[in-house]
Amino acid sequence: MNVGEVAALAGVTVRTLHHYDRIGLLSPSGRTAAGYRRYAPEDLDRLHRVLVYRELGFPLVEVATLLDDPDADPAEHLRRQHRLLLDRLERTRAVVAAVEKEMEARHMGIALTPEERFELFGEHDPARYEAEAEERWGDTEAWAQSQRRTRAYDKEDWVRIKDEMDDVSRRLAEAMRAGVPADAEPAMDLAEEHRQHIARWFHDCPPQVHAGLGRMYVEDERFTATYEAIAPGLARYVSTAVQANAARQDG
């Protein structure tokens, strides 16, 4: 193959091939009577190895040293390049995953790093359910209002939000363990704190909207699991208290 054909095949410029020839990194095996470069199949094999090492970030001098090592064979070059490419792939996947999480969080308005979100939310990072939430409520004013508010929150805001919710959940669990009926006034008062927390930080939450959320705590296993991790039976207790409070507020 002539130099133009090799350049087109390999996706490099003719100038690059000329440079490789000048520095002795890749010299064609033959020349025409007029002095034009002619590349043999073994030249293309070497070019391929050169380009892989260049893609991996090796300087040309080091590439030449690796390729001209008398103790290395083509199979060893392939094995080395394969290991290096796998390492790069793992690093790239990690970076992609971090970027995707950040994209999700920014779309939800959670302006935190992945490390900060894990620190605050652990496995219950709300960004994981953003697509589902938008599909269910994306056309509602509550969703739009929540998006507008949360975009302005920093880490300190999210720490406060989480601390407040954890405190309400803890006191609800204590009431349940103490035998306070879920539809009794102390439990309903805690449910009202829960409703006010949502209204203060996320969106307007009228009693009937809150009642609908309360039903989700027993209908959606993910919500149920969150409360059950605090105390067995808490999901149903909170659901009942929330719905009882909604009826009290309406009545």
N, C-alpha and C positions, 0 to 999 in steps of 0.2 A: 504494500500500500504506500502511496505517496503521502507527503506530510499533510496535505489538505484533507485527504480522506481520514487519516488517523485523528486529526484535530476534530473533525466533525463527529467521528465515532466516539471519541472520549469526552467530548464536551469541553475541550480546552481550545486555546488559540494557537495558531501557527507560531506566533511569537514565543509562546511558552515552550513549545517543542524545540524551537531553535535555541532557547536559553538552556534547556535541559541538555541539549547536545553540546553546547559550548562549555558547560561546567563538568561534562563527563558523567552526568547522572543517567542519561538515556541517549546513547548514540545509535543511530540506525545501523543495521547489519550490512546494508549495501548502498551503492550509489549507481545512478544511471551513467551512461557514457558522457552525458552533459553535466554530471556532478550533482544531480538532484537526489535527495534522500529517499531511500526505499526501506520500509519497515517490514520485518519478518514477524511471524506469529510469536516467537519468543520475545521480541521487542515489545509487542503489545502486552504480553504477560507482565513484563517488568514495569511498563507504564501503569498498568492496573495497580500493582503493588505500591508504586510511587504515589499515585493519586489517593489511595486509601490512607497511607501514612500522612499525607498532606492534610487530608480531611480530619485526621485525628490530632492535627496540630504540630506534627514533627517538623522541625526546620530541615531545609534541603540537605545541609551538611550531615545531619544525623540520619536522614533517610538513606543517603549514599553509603554511610558506614554500615547501616543495618543490611542493606541489600548486597553489599560487597563482602559481608562476613563469610569467610570460607567455611566456617563450621555450621552455617545455617543453610537449610534447604527450603525449597518452595513450600513444602508442607508446613514447616515450622513458621514461616512467614504468615501463612494463612491462620495457623492456630493463634499466633500472637495477635494478629489483627482482629480475629474473632473475639478474643478475650477483651481487648481494648474497646471494641465496638459494643460488647455487652455491658461493660462498665459504663460507657457513655450513655447507653440506652437507659440503664437504671437511673442514672443521674437526671437524664432528661425527663423520664417519667415522673420522678419526684418533683421536679420543677413544674411540669405541666399540671400535676395534681394540686400543687400549692397555688398556682395561678388560677386554676378553675375554681378552687374554693374561694379565693379572693374575689373573683368575678361574681360568684353566687352571692357572697356576702354584700358586695357593693350594690348589686341589683336589689337586694333586700333592704339596703340601707344600714347594714352592720359594718361600720368602717373600722374593723379590727383586723389585725394580722391573724393568720391561721393559728399561731401559737397562743395569741390572746384569746381567740374563740375557744380553743381546746381548754385553756386554763379556766375560762368562765363557764362553759357549757358542757365540756366533756363530750360524751357520746350524743348528747341531746342538742347539738348545734342546730338552731332553727334553719340555717341555710340549707340543710339537707332536704328540707321539705318545701323549699321555696316554690318549686315548679307546681307541686300539687296544690299548695295554698293559693297561688295565683290563679290556677285553673278553677278552683272552687269559689274564690271570693274576689278575683281580680276586677270584676266589673262593679264592685260595691264601693260606696263612699268610705266605709270602714277601712277597706284595704288601701285606698288612696291616702286617707288620713294617716294611717300607720306608716306608710312609705314616706310621707312628707316629714313626719316627726322623727323617725328613727334615723334618717339620713344625717341628722344633726348631732346624734349622740356619739360621744367618745367613750373610751374605756371606762372612765370614772362613772359615767352615766349608767353603763351596762352593769358595772359592779353594784351600784345602788339598786338598780332594777332587780337584779338577781337576789340581792340580800333581802329586799322587801318581800319578794315572793316566797323566798325560803322561810322567812319569819312567819308569814301567814300560814304556809303549809305546815310548819312545825306546830303552831298553836292549834290548828285544826286537828292534827294527829293527837295532840295532848287531850283535846276535848273528847275525841273519839275514845281514847284509852280510859278516860275518866268516866265514861258511860253517859256523856251528855247526848241526848237524842239529836240526830241530824236536823230535825225540824224544830228544835227548841231555839229560843231567842239567842242564847250565847253563840250557838253554831251559825245561826243566820247572820248575826252581827259580823262574824269572821268572814262569812261569804260576801257580805256587803263590802268589807275591806278589800276582798279579792276583786270585786267589781270596780271599786274606785281605783284600785291599782291599774287595771286595764285602761280605764278612762283617762287616768292621769298621764300614762306613759305611751299609750298606743292609739286608741281611738275611742270615740263616744261609745258607751256600752249600756244602752237602756236595759232594764230588767229582763225583758223577753229575749234580747240578744244574749245576755248572760245565761239565761236558762238554756238556750240552745247550746252554748259552750259546755254547760254542765252536763248535758246529755252526752256530749262527745266523750266525756271522761270515762264513760262506761261502754260506749259504743265503738270507740276506736282503741284498739289494743295498745297502741303506742302511748296515748294519754294515760290509759289504765296502768301500763307498766311504770310510767314515771311516778305516779302516786303510790302504787303498790311497793315501789322500792323504798319509799319513806316509811310506810307502815301497811301491813296487810289489811285490806278492807277500806283503805282510805279513799280510793277512787269513788266507790259507791257512796261513801259518807259525804265527800265533797259535792258529788253530783246532787244528792238529795238536799243538802244544805243550800246549794246555789238555787235550785228550783223552788225550794220553800221560801227563800228570801225574795225571789222574783215575784212569787205570788203575794208575799207580804207587801212589797213595794207597789204592786199594781192595785192592791185591794184596800 
